[in-house]
Amino acid sequence: VIDELLPDYAFLRDLEHAIQALEDRQTQALPDDDLDRERVALAMGAQGWPALMARLDEVRGRVRKHFDAVISDPEDEVEEDGVDEGASLDTWRQLWRGEPDDDEAQVTLEDAGFDDAATALKRIKGLAGSRQVQAMQRVGYERLDALMPLLLDAVAESEAPDAALERVLPLIEAVLRRTAYLALLRENPDALGHLMKLCGASPWIAEQIARYPILLDELLTPDTLYTPADKARLADELRQTLARIPEDDEEAQLEALRVFKHAQVLHVAASDIAGTRHLMKVSDYLTYIAEVILDAVLAMAWKTLTRKHGYPLGKDGERAGKAPEFLIVGYGKLGGIELGYGSDLDLVFLHDCASQGETDGKRVIDNTVFFTRLGQRIIHLLSAVTPAGSLYEVDMRLRPSGNSGLLVSPLKAFAEYQREQAWTWEHQALVRSRVVAGDATLAEGFEKVRCEILGRERDREALREEVVKMRHKMRDHLGSKGSADTFDLKHDPGGMVDIEFLCQYAVLALSHQTPELMRFSDNMRILETLEETDHLEADEAQALRDAYLAARSANHRAALTRESARGDVEAFKDHRRAIIDAWKAWLEPEQG
């Protein structure tokens, strides 16, 4: 289809341009004058006007064929329904149209597997009688009327019809004014099947598709729907997407970025639901998406600022290059390669230009002002809300001096702060930091600072006291207030934060003698390194990795199902025991 439509589209655009060049105005009307017709034919390389018209008829016929294959006339759809449909769809059509009385309709729903038939019927009647449906044009309503029997049948075939109906109807409401999507689902039973599978498994996915109906297009290509792209392919796809948009059309670029992000996250979630990706890979893919978007946003912000103010001067007095001399450092889940669905981004911005310098453009500003505006621009691009949503929420509180500090720091000032002013918890946070976008040379400088700070020899007893004190403070503030059957997967004793703090303590306490521990920012590989360097026994390290993965998996699944991030005490008994034993051995031995 694409191989046919692309050259046909190019032909039609060329013809449009030829007509407009002839008329010297915006028009799509073919000329009536014989001489003008021959001029257009000549411009198009055709052997006269009749040959051009023959080519045009051929192109139009081909385009129409593909159009009808996707969006056919609703009346034709309804007529065709009567040929192949069985009694089941007739029953659902009658129920949708309100033909049976409520008692009969509820019996139908109960027989179809609905646990709460009364509520299900109320939802269906609520949609059918809604103001939006009543106000639909004929073509739109006929598309809805043709789709609903198929939709209700698919809902009834799902594992949990009540939940599936509750989740999918808001999506139908969301596309009532964009009835091409109704036709898409009507004409593509496989797409409808994928929709039911995903919505039935995850209310979060259902909400995302209802909020951004353009994601329905992704259901048409199951090969990519269940196969998220690696970082190289993501970067290539995003580069191609943005290349089709004028550089100065930032609004269109942002919209494309948001659609790209939502679509790629849907691919990851779909593969997660289908069980085709391990938890670690799911987090990897979500992290890749964030990284390629950060690269693109940094480039956009840099171009905007340099176009307006010129380039900042470097430390050597030379003009900065076209590539940003700027770093985006990821902390927390981004730094630790553990992003989940809906995770925000913990970021720190650094630069390495002369603090006393200025830009070289017509509207000169100080370097400090330039980089502050660059940071502000990046945050705005990431967090601004449009009809396509936002990209990410951004948290900048881990920068030097927190909210009272500079938004963007010179690398030298960052290093001095880490050496002389940073608290222990800030060094703990540095364990889970890594460069996620920006200048490669500057990234090497950051890594040297990171290793210097993490590799410093420390008083272990004082460090232990600080880490334990901070952990207890967090637990008191964020932990459970009492539940016999469940526990908070992150903050309660034996939860994920215990392992995170244990890993951070180990890196800060041991890196001066075991520099391999500074190599990684994620907890799994830190645990592996502790085992490889004989700081943890193999069975103990494996038990901690298993416990961490189990808790992360449950927390991850809770995000997809919109449930609270709590674990069953009995199910996690062995995992929690492994974590608590390790915590006592490493950090609170006096309580062992």
C-alpha positions as CSV (number, residue, x, y, z in Angstrom):
1,V,0.0,0.0,0.0
2,I,2.7,2.5,1.0
3,D,4.7,1.7,-2.1
4,E,1.7,2.7,-4.2
5,L,0.5,5.7,-2.2
6,L,3.9,7.5,-1.8
7,P,4.5,8.0,-5.6
8,D,0.8,8.8,-6.1
9,Y,1.0,11.4,-3.3
10,A,4.1,12.9,-4.9
11,F,2.4,13.0,-8.3
12,L,-0.7,14.8,-6.9
13,R,1.5,17.4,-5.0
14,D,3.6,18.0,-8.2
15,L,0.4,18.6,-10.2
16,E,-0.9,20.9,-7.5
17,H,2.4,22.9,-7.6
18,A,2.3,23.1,-11.4
19,I,-1.3,24.5,-11.4
20,Q,-0.4,27.0,-8.7
21,A,2.7,28.1,-10.5
22,L,0.6,28.7,-13.6
23,E,-2.0,30.7,-11.8
24,D,0.4,32.3,-9.3
25,R,-2.1,31.6,-6.5
26,Q,-3.3,28.9,-4.1
27,T,-5.7,26.7,-6.2
28,Q,-6.3,23.0,-6.8
29,A,-8.6,23.5,-9.9
30,L,-7.5,22.1,-13.2
31,P,-7.3,24.8,-15.9
32,D,-10.0,25.2,-18.6
33,D,-7.9,26.9,-21.2
34,D,-6.3,24.6,-23.8
35,L,-3.0,26.4,-23.8
36,D,-2.8,26.4,-20.0
37,R,-3.6,22.6,-20.0
38,E,-0.7,21.9,-22.4
39,R,1.6,24.0,-20.2
40,V,0.7,22.0,-17.1
41,A,1.2,18.7,-19.1
42,L,4.6,19.9,-20.2
43,A,5.6,20.8,-16.7
44,M,4.5,17.3,-15.5
45,G,6.5,15.6,-18.3
46,A,3.4,14.2,-19.9
47,Q,2.8,13.7,-23.7
48,G,0.0,16.1,-23.8
49,W,-3.2,16.8,-21.7
50,P,-5.0,13.6,-22.5
51,A,-2.0,11.5,-21.3
52,L,-1.8,13.6,-18.1
53,M,-5.6,13.1,-17.5
54,A,-5.2,9.3,-18.0
55,R,-2.4,9.2,-15.5
56,L,-4.5,11.3,-13.0
57,D,-7.5,9.0,-13.4
58,E,-5.2,6.0,-12.7
59,V,-3.8,7.6,-9.6
60,R,-7.2,8.7,-8.3
61,G,-8.6,5.2,-8.8
62,R,-5.8,3.7,-6.8
63,V,-6.1,6.1,-4.0
64,R,-9.8,5.6,-3.8
65,K,-9.4,1.9,-3.6
66,H,-7.1,2.2,-0.6
67,F,-9.3,4.8,1.0
68,D,-12.4,2.5,0.7
69,A,-10.4,-0.4,2.1
70,V,-10.0,1.5,5.3
71,I,-13.1,3.8,5.5
72,S,-16.1,2.5,3.5
73,D,-19.6,3.8,3.5
74,P,-21.4,2.9,6.7
75,E,-24.5,1.9,4.8
76,D,-22.5,-0.6,2.8
77,E,-21.0,-1.9,6.0
78,V,-24.4,-2.5,7.5
79,E,-25.7,-4.2,4.3
80,E,-22.7,-6.5,4.3
81,D,-23.2,-7.4,7.9
82,G,-26.4,-9.3,7.2
83,V,-24.6,-11.7,5.0
84,D,-21.9,-13.1,7.3
85,E,-23.0,-12.4,10.8
86,G,-24.5,-15.0,13.1
87,A,-27.2,-14.8,15.7
88,S,-24.7,-13.5,18.3
89,L,-24.1,-10.2,16.5
90,D,-27.9,-9.8,15.8
91,T,-28.5,-10.1,19.6
92,W,-25.8,-7.5,20.4
93,R,-27.2,-5.2,17.8
94,Q,-30.7,-5.4,19.2
95,L,-29.3,-4.9,22.8
96,W,-27.3,-1.8,21.6
97,R,-30.4,-0.3,19.9
98,G,-32.5,-0.8,23.1
99,E,-34.9,-3.2,21.5
100,P,-35.3,-5.8,24.3
101,D,-36.6,-4.7,27.7
102,D,-34.2,-4.4,30.6
103,D,-35.0,-7.8,32.1
104,E,-34.3,-9.6,28.8
105,A,-31.2,-7.5,28.2
106,Q,-29.8,-8.3,31.6
107,V,-30.4,-12.0,31.0
108,T,-28.4,-11.7,27.7
109,L,-25.6,-10.0,29.5
110,E,-25.6,-12.6,32.3
111,D,-25.5,-15.4,29.8
112,A,-22.6,-13.7,28.1
113,G,-20.5,-13.8,31.3
114,F,-21.1,-10.4,32.9
115,D,-21.1,-10.6,36.7
116,D,-23.0,-7.3,37.2
117,A,-25.4,-7.3,34.3
118,A,-27.4,-4.3,35.6
119,T,-24.4,-2.1,35.7
120,A,-23.2,-3.2,32.3
121,L,-26.6,-2.5,30.8
122,K,-26.6,0.9,32.5
123,R,-23.3,1.7,30.9
124,I,-24.4,0.6,27.4
125,K,-27.7,2.6,27.6
126,G,-25.8,5.5,29.0
127,L,-23.6,5.7,25.9
128,A,-26.5,5.1,23.5
129,G,-28.6,7.8,25.1
130,S,-25.8,10.3,25.7
131,R,-25.9,13.8,24.3
132,Q,-22.8,13.2,22.2
133,V,-24.3,10.2,20.5
134,Q,-27.6,11.9,19.9
135,A,-25.9,14.8,18.3
136,M,-23.9,12.7,15.8
137,Q,-24.2,13.1,12.1
138,R,-25.8,10.3,10.1
139,V,-22.5,8.9,8.8
140,G,-20.9,9.0,12.2
141,Y,-23.8,7.3,13.9
142,E,-24.0,4.6,11.3
143,R,-20.4,3.8,11.9
144,L,-21.0,3.6,15.6
145,D,-24.1,1.5,15.1
146,A,-22.1,-0.9,12.9
147,L,-19.2,-1.1,15.4
148,M,-21.1,-1.6,18.7
149,P,-22.3,-5.2,18.1
150,L,-18.8,-6.3,17.2
151,L,-17.4,-4.4,20.2
152,L,-20.0,-5.9,22.7
153,D,-19.3,-9.4,21.2
154,A,-15.5,-8.8,21.7
155,V,-16.1,-7.6,25.3
156,A,-18.2,-10.7,26.1
157,E,-15.4,-12.9,24.8
158,S,-12.8,-11.3,27.0
159,E,-11.6,-12.8,30.3
160,A,-13.4,-10.1,32.4
161,P,-16.3,-8.6,30.5
162,D,-17.4,-6.2,33.2
163,A,-13.9,-4.6,33.5
164,A,-13.4,-4.6,29.7
165,L,-16.7,-2.8,29.1
166,E,-15.9,-0.3,31.8
167,R,-12.5,0.5,30.3
168,V,-13.4,0.5,26.6
169,L,-16.5,2.6,26.6
170,P,-14.6,5.8,27.6
171,L,-12.5,5.3,24.5
172,I,-15.6,5.0,22.3
173,E,-16.9,8.3,23.8
174,A,-13.5,9.9,23.1
175,V,-13.7,9.2,19.4
176,L,-17.3,10.0,18.7
177,R,-16.3,13.2,16.9
178,R,-13.5,11.4,15.0
179,T,-15.5,8.6,13.5
180,A,-12.7,7.5,11.2
181,Y,-11.5,5.6,14.3
182,L,-14.9,3.9,14.6
183,A,-14.5,2.8,11.0
184,L,-10.9,1.7,11.7
185,L,-12.1,-0.7,14.5
186,R,-15.1,-1.8,12.4
187,E,-13.0,-2.7,9.4
188,N,-10.1,-4.2,11.3
189,P,-11.2,-7.1,13.6
190,D,-7.6,-7.8,14.6
191,A,-7.2,-4.2,15.8
192,L,-10.4,-4.6,17.8
193,G,-9.0,-7.8,19.3
194,H,-5.8,-6.2,20.3
195,L,-7.7,-3.3,21.8
196,M,-9.8,-5.7,24.0
197,K,-6.7,-7.7,25.0
198,L,-4.8,-4.6,26.1
199,C,-7.7,-2.8,27.8
200,G,-8.8,-6.0,29.5
201,A,-5.4,-6.4,31.0
202,S,-4.6,-2.9,31.9
203,P,-6.8,0.1,32.9
204,W,-3.7,2.3,32.5
205,I,-3.4,1.3,28.8
206,A,-7.2,1.9,28.4
207,E,-6.9,5.4,29.9
208,Q,-3.9,6.2,27.6
209,I,-5.7,5.2,24.4
210,A,-8.9,7.0,25.5
211,R,-6.8,10.1,26.2
212,Y,-4.8,9.9,23.0
213,P,-7.0,8.1,20.4
214,I,-4.2,8.5,17.8
215,L,-2.7,5.5,19.5
216,L,-5.4,3.3,17.8
217,D,-3.3,3.5,14.7
218,E,-0.7,1.4,16.5
219,L,-3.1,-1.5,16.7
220,L,-2.9,-1.9,12.9
221,T,0.7,-3.2,13.0
222,P,1.0,-6.0,15.6
223,D,4.6,-6.7,14.5
224,T,5.6,-3.4,16.0
225,L,2.9,-3.2,18.7
226,Y,4.4,-6.1,20.6
227,T,8.0,-5.4,19.7
228,P,9.4,-2.2,21.2
229,A,12.3,-0.7,19.4
230,D,15.9,-0.6,20.8
231,K,17.6,2.7,21.3
232,A,19.3,2.9,17.9
233,R,15.9,2.3,16.1
234,L,14.1,4.7,18.4
235,A,16.7,7.4,17.6
236,D,16.4,6.7,13.9
237,E,12.6,6.8,13.9
238,L,12.5,10.0,15.9
239,R,15.1,11.6,13.6
240,Q,13.1,10.7,10.5
241,T,9.8,12.0,12.2
242,L,11.3,15.4,13.1
243,A,13.1,15.7,9.7
244,R,9.7,16.0,8.1
245,I,8.8,19.0,10.2
246,P,10.2,22.5,9.5
247,E,12.9,23.4,12.1
248,D,11.2,26.6,13.1
249,D,7.8,24.9,13.7
250,E,8.5,24.0,17.4
251,E,4.8,23.4,18.2
252,A,4.6,20.7,15.5
253,Q,7.9,19.2,16.6
254,L,6.6,19.0,20.2
255,E,3.4,17.4,19.1
256,A,5.3,14.9,17.1
257,L,7.5,14.2,20.1
258,R,4.6,13.5,22.4
259,V,2.8,11.3,19.9
260,F,6.1,9.4,19.4
261,K,6.5,9.0,23.2
262,H,3.0,7.8,23.8
263,A,3.2,5.3,20.9
264,Q,6.5,3.9,21.9
265,V,5.4,3.5,25.6
266,L,2.3,1.7,24.3
267,H,4.6,-0.8,22.4
268,V,6.5,-1.5,25.6
269,A,3.3,-1.9,27.7
270,A,1.8,-4.2,25.0
271,S,4.9,-6.4,25.0
272,D,4.8,-6.4,28.8
273,I,1.2,-7.5,28.8
274,A,1.9,-10.2,26.3
275,G,4.8,-11.4,28.4
276,T,7.4,-11.1,25.6
277,R,9.7,-8.9,27.6
278,H,11.5,-9.5,30.9
279,L,11.0,-6.8,33.5
280,M,14.6,-5.6,33.1
281,K,14.1,-5.2,29.4
282,V,10.8,-3.3,30.0
283,S,12.7,-0.7,32.1
284,D,15.5,-0.6,29.6
285,Y,13.1,0.2,26.8
286,L,11.3,2.9,28.8
287,T,14.7,4.4,29.6
288,Y,15.7,4.4,26.0
289,I,12.6,6.3,25.1
290,A,13.4,9.0,27.6
291,E,17.0,9.2,26.5
292,V,16.2,9.8,22.8
293,I,13.6,12.3,23.7
294,L,16.0,14.2,26.0
295,D,18.5,14.2,23.1
296,A,15.9,15.7,20.8
297,V,14.7,18.3,23.3
298,L,18.2,19.4,24.2
299,A,18.9,19.9,20.4
300,M,15.6,21.9,20.0
301,A,16.3,24.1,23.0
302,W,19.9,24.7,21.9
303,K,18.8,25.8,18.4
304,T,16.2,28.1,19.8
305,L,18.6,29.9,22.1
306,T,21.5,30.1,19.7
307,R,19.3,31.4,17.0
308,K,18.2,34.2,19.3
309,H,21.4,35.0,21.2
310,G,24.2,33.4,19.3
311,Y,26.7,30.9,20.9
312,P,28.2,31.1,24.3
313,L,31.9,31.5,24.6
314,G,33.9,28.6,25.9
315,K,36.4,28.7,28.8
316,D,39.2,29.2,26.2
317,G,37.5,32.3,24.8
318,E,36.5,30.4,21.7
319,R,32.9,30.2,20.4
320,A,31.1,27.1,21.5
321,G,30.3,24.6,18.7
322,K,27.0,23.9,17.1
323,A,26.6,20.9,19.4
324,P,25.4,21.8,22.9
325,E,28.3,22.1,25.4
326,F,25.8,21.0,28.0
327,L,25.0,17.8,30.0
328,I,21.7,16.3,31.2
329,V,22.5,14.0,34.1
330,G,19.8,11.5,35.1
331,Y,19.3,10.5,38.7
332,G,16.9,8.2,40.5
333,K,15.0,5.8,38.3
334,L,16.3,7.3,35.1
335,G,19.9,7.2,36.3
336,G,19.4,3.7,37.7
337,I,17.7,2.4,34.4
338,E,14.6,1.6,36.3
339,L,11.9,3.8,34.7
340,G,8.4,2.7,35.0
341,Y,5.1,3.8,33.3
342,G,4.5,7.4,34.3
343,S,7.8,7.9,36.0
344,D,9.0,11.4,36.3
345,L,12.6,12.4,35.4
346,D,15.1,13.4,38.1
347,L,17.6,15.7,36.3
348,V,20.6,17.8,36.9
349,F,21.9,20.3,34.3
350,L,25.7,21.1,33.8
351,H,27.7,23.2,31.4
352,D,31.4,23.8,31.0
353,C,31.6,27.3,29.4
354,A,33.2,30.4,30.9
355,S,30.9,31.7,33.6
356,Q,32.0,35.3,32.9
357,G,31.6,35.0,29.2
358,E,28.7,36.0,26.9
359,T,27.1,35.0,23.7
360,D,28.2,36.2,20.3
361,G,24.8,36.9,18.7
362,K,22.9,40.1,18.1
363,R,21.0,39.9,21.3
364,V,24.0,39.3,23.7
365,I,23.4,37.8,27.1
366,D,25.8,36.4,29.8
367,N,26.7,32.8,29.6
368,T,25.1,32.2,33.0
369,V,21.8,33.7,31.7
370,F,22.1,31.7,28.5
371,F,22.4,28.3,30.2
372,T,19.7,29.2,32.8
373,R,17.3,29.9,29.9
374,L,18.5,26.7,28.2
375,G,17.6,24.7,31.2
376,Q,14.3,26.5,31.6
377,R,13.5,25.8,27.9
378,I,14.3,22.1,28.3
379,I,12.0,21.8,31.3
380,H,9.2,23.7,29.5
381,L,9.5,21.4,26.4
382,L,9.4,18.3,28.6
383,S,6.5,19.3,30.9
384,A,4.3,21.7,28.9
385,V,0.8,20.2,28.5
386,T,-1.0,20.2,25.1
387,P,-3.9,18.1,23.7
388,A,-1.3,15.3,23.2
389,G,-0.4,15.5,26.8
390,S,3.1,16.2,28.1
391,L,6.4,14.4,27.7
392,Y,7.6,14.0,31.3
393,E,7.3,15.6,34.7
394,V,10.7,16.9,35.7
395,D,12.2,17.0,39.2
396,M,15.3,19.2,39.6
397,R,15.6,19.0,43.4
398,L,18.8,16.9,43.3
399,R,20.9,19.7,41.8
400,P,23.4,21.4,44.1
401,S,21.7,23.2,47.0
402,G,18.3,21.8,45.8
403,N,15.6,24.3,44.9
404,S,17.7,27.2,46.2
405,G,20.6,26.4,43.9
406,L,21.4,27.4,40.3
407,L,19.2,25.7,37.7
408,V,22.4,25.0,35.7
409,S,25.8,24.6,37.3
410,P,29.3,24.8,35.8
411,L,30.9,21.4,36.1
412,K,33.7,22.9,38.3
413,A,31.1,24.4,40.7
414,F,29.3,21.0,40.8
415,A,32.5,19.2,41.7
416,E,33.3,21.8,44.4
417,Y,29.9,21.4,45.9
418,Q,30.1,17.6,46.0
419,R,33.5,17.8,47.6
420,E,32.8,20.4,50.3
421,Q,29.1,20.9,50.9
422,A,27.1,17.9,49.8
423,W,25.3,15.8,52.4
424,T,25.7,12.0,52.7
425,W,22.3,11.5,51.1
426,E,23.4,13.6,48.1
427,H,26.4,11.2,47.7
428,Q,23.9,8.3,47.9
429,A,22.0,9.9,45.1
430,L,25.2,10.3,43.1
431,V,25.5,6.5,43.1
432,R,22.4,6.3,40.8
433,S,23.5,9.1,38.5
434,R,24.7,8.9,34.9
435,V,24.8,11.1,31.8
436,V,21.8,10.7,29.6
437,A,22.3,13.4,27.0
438,G,24.8,16.0,26.0
439,D,28.4,16.6,25.1
440,A,30.7,13.5,25.2
441,T,33.8,15.4,26.4
442,L,31.8,17.0,29.2
443,A,30.4,13.6,30.1
444,E,33.9,12.3,30.7
445,G,34.5,15.2,33.0
446,F,31.3,14.4,35.0
447,E,32.3,10.8,35.3
448,K,35.7,11.7,36.7
449,V,34.0,13.9,39.3
450,R,31.5,11.1,40.1
451,C,34.3,8.5,40.6
452,E,36.3,10.9,42.7
453,I,33.4,11.5,45.1
454,L,32.2,8.0,45.3
455,G,35.8,6.6,45.6
456,R,36.6,8.8,48.6
457,E,37.6,6.8,51.7
458,R,35.0,7.3,54.4
459,D,34.6,6.6,58.1
460,R,32.4,3.5,57.8
461,E,30.8,3.9,61.2
462,A,29.8,7.5,60.6
463,L,28.6,6.6,57.1
464,R,26.5,3.7,58.5
465,E,24.9,6.0,61.0
466,E,24.0,8.6,58.4
467,V,22.5,6.0,56.0
468,V,20.5,4.3,58.7
469,K,19.2,7.6,60.1
470,M,18.0,8.6,56.6
471,R,16.4,5.2,56.0
472,H,14.5,5.3,59.3
473,K,13.3,8.9,58.5
474,M,12.0,7.8,55.1
475,R,10.3,4.7,56.6
476,D,8.6,6.8,59.3
477,H,7.4,9.2,56.7
478,L,6.4,7.0,53.8
479,G,6.0,3.5,55.3
480,S,2.8,1.7,56.2
481,K,0.9,2.7,59.3
482,G,-0.1,-0.9,60.0
483,S,-1.4,-3.8,57.9
484,A,-1.2,-7.4,58.8
485,D,-1.7,-8.9,55.3
486,T,0.1,-6.5,53.0
487,F,3.2,-4.2,53.0
488,D,4.5,-1.3,51.0
489,L,6.7,-2.7,48.3
490,K,9.0,0.3,48.4
491,H,9.2,1.7,51.8
492,D,8.4,-0.9,54.4
493,P,11.1,-3.1,56.0
494,G,12.3,-5.7,53.5
495,G,11.2,-3.4,50.6
496,M,13.0,-2.1,47.5
497,V,14.4,1.0,49.3
498,D,16.3,-1.2,51.8
499,I,18.1,-2.7,48.9
500,E,18.7,0.7,47.2
501,F,20.2,2.0,50.5
502,L,22.3,-1.1,51.0
503,C,23.8,-0.8,47.5
504,Q,24.4,2.9,48.0
505,Y,26.1,2.3,51.3
506,A,28.3,-0.5,49.8
507,V,29.4,1.8,47.0
508,L,30.3,4.7,49.3
509,A,32.0,2.4,51.9
510,L,34.0,0.1,49.5
511,S,34.7,2.0,46.3
512,H,38.0,3.3,47.5
513,Q,39.3,-0.3,47.6
514,T,36.9,-1.8,45.0
515,P,36.6,0.8,42.2
516,E,34.6,-1.6,40.1
517,L,31.6,-0.7,42.2
518,M,31.5,2.8,40.7
519,R,31.1,1.4,37.2
520,F,27.3,1.0,37.3
521,S,24.4,3.1,38.5
522,D,21.7,0.3,38.7
523,N,21.2,-1.8,41.7
524,M,21.2,-5.2,39.9
525,R,24.7,-4.7,38.5
526,I,25.9,-3.3,41.8
527,L,24.7,-6.5,43.5
528,E,26.4,-8.5,40.8
529,T,29.7,-6.6,41.3
530,L,29.5,-7.1,45.1
531,E,29.3,-10.8,44.4
532,E,32.1,-10.8,41.9
533,T,34.4,-8.9,44.2
534,D,33.6,-11.2,47.1
535,H,31.8,-8.7,49.2
536,L,28.6,-10.8,49.0
537,E,28.3,-14.6,49.0
538,A,26.8,-15.9,45.8
539,D,23.6,-17.3,47.4
540,E,23.1,-14.0,49.4
541,A,23.6,-11.9,46.3
542,Q,21.2,-14.1,44.3
543,A,18.6,-13.9,47.0
544,L,18.8,-10.1,47.0
545,R,18.5,-9.9,43.3
546,D,15.5,-12.2,43.3
547,A,13.9,-10.2,46.0
548,Y,14.5,-6.9,44.2
549,L,13.2,-8.2,40.9
550,A,10.1,-9.7,42.6
551,A,9.3,-6.4,44.3
552,R,9.9,-4.3,41.2
553,S,7.8,-6.7,39.1
554,A,4.9,-6.4,41.5
555,N,5.3,-2.6,41.7
556,H,5.4,-2.4,37.9
557,R,2.3,-4.5,37.5
558,A,0.5,-2.4,40.0
559,A,1.1,0.6,37.7
560,L,-0.5,-1.1,34.8
561,T,-3.5,-2.3,36.7
562,R,-3.9,0.9,38.7
563,E,-3.6,-0.9,42.0
564,S,-1.7,0.2,45.1
565,A,1.9,-0.8,45.2
566,R,1.6,-3.3,48.0
567,G,2.7,-6.9,48.3
568,D,1.2,-9.9,50.1
569,V,3.1,-10.5,53.3
570,E,3.0,-14.3,53.0
571,A,4.0,-14.4,49.3
572,F,7.0,-12.1,49.9
573,K,8.0,-13.7,53.2
574,D,11.2,-15.3,52.0
575,H,12.2,-12.3,49.9
576,R,11.7,-9.9,52.7
577,R,13.7,-12.1,55.1
578,A,16.6,-12.1,52.7
579,I,16.6,-8.3,52.5
580,I,16.1,-7.7,56.3
581,D,18.9,-10.2,57.1
582,A,21.3,-8.4,54.7
583,W,20.3,-5.0,56.1
584,K,21.1,-6.1,59.6
585,A,24.4,-7.7,58.6
586,W,25.6,-4.6,56.7
587,L,23.9,-1.7,58.5
588,E,22.4,-2.6,61.8
589,P,24.4,-5.5,63.1
590,E,23.7,-4.7,66.7
591,Q,20.0,-5.7,66.1
592,G,20.9,-9.0,64.5
